Amino acid sequence: MTAKKKVMLLPGDGIGQEVMAQVVRIIEWMEGAGLISFDLTTGLIGGASIDAYGEPLTDATVANCLDCDAVLMGAVGGPKWDDVPFDKKPERGLLRIRKDMGLFANLRPAIVFEELADASTLKRDVVAGLDIMIVRELTGGIYFGQPRGIETLPNGDRKGVNTLTYTTPEIQRIAKVAFDLAMKRGKKLTSVDKANVLECTILWREEVETVAKSYPDVALSHLYVDNASMQLVRNPKQFDVIVTNNMFGDILSDCAAMLTGSLGMLPSASLGAADENGKRNALYEPVHGSAPDIAGQNLANPLAMILSLAMMLRYSFDLDDAADRLENAVKATLADGVRTGDIMQDGCTKVGTSGMGDAVLRNLAKA
Ligand code: NAD
């Protein structure tokens, strides 16, 4: 087994705390089984940090996160903090941690477990067994480009401006993340752009081609974003890894999420640049929010959070065996017919958050 990994836990607010509690049970079990060795620290983010320190994320918590090998986060937000000033909102903590850790690559897998294929609005045979990974550039592009704003012209008309910019290093580093992932998966990468209209994305395509020279084993293709969105709902299983810019990735990853039909099942990862030893800052979190409507009632599905732990094991620590074992325990739990309310189906057994944790632990022990 490898040396102790320093892992920061940020449960956050609402169901974030409940789903994190299940992950802690799983970490403890895996440690007992000798599969992993973690040095855990727990910190506050979002509303929980506002209540304790008056701000959604403290410098000390950021420093702790930067000192760790990986961060596992729950979710932030809730009606309790609706009236705090904009720059102190729980969600600002989330934006700050991503910025301070330099997390430029957002990885969103869309996986449809066989047993849940009927939860999708698409036909079972289109989505059953789907397993794709969308890699979105997170810190550049039109969401950050200058100039931006709304101005009033001399004739009184108003003009809104946003600017799409990418530099060679920005494109190459996200392309490398995507090619590395493709090498760990099906060795197929689709780069999505709009190179028939936008010069910035012509550069994107050229730079992705440059990086491709170092990955001769990966089959690279390019799609325009309009075609990519059609293909995602027509035949999503044609894809393995998709890489794209910030705005296209924002839209396509939500579209891909809906192919799976359930927010409670979707993990994600955000990665920073690799240092000379190949170590990257990394934050893993479920895609869902703090779900105030069901918080504190033992109703939340913890599987997105548990699958985020599996991503951490695989992508930060190269513990592929432990990640496989955890993902297989989730699959076996679904095959046993165990369901939380959000994924409940006829003939299945309904459990709460902790009951789902129990079932995954039982299957882990069986493996
Ligand atoms: P949400 O994801 O919290 O909830 C949307 C719906 O899905 C709700 O009906 C909720 O009950 C359900 N749901 C979500 N996760 C579930 C789970 N694991 N199991 C079962 N059901 C689940 O989104 P929202 O309601 O738009 O936002 C609520 C709060 O969360 C807001 O304050 C928002 O800003 C915040 N938020 C945070 C994050 C984050 O921390 N990354 C992401 C999205 C929203």
Boltz pocket constraint, residues with backbone or C-beta under 6 A from the ligand:
constraints:
  - pocket:
      binder: B
      contacts: [[A, 15], [A, 74], [A, 75], [A, 76], [A, 77], [A, 78], [A, 79], [A, 91], [A, 94], [A, 263], [A, 264], [A, 285], [A, 286], [A, 287], [A, 288], [A, 289], [A, 290], [A, 291], [A, 292], [A, 293], [A, 294], [A, 299], [A, 300], [A, 301], [A, 302], [A, 304], [A, 342]]
      max_distance: 6.0
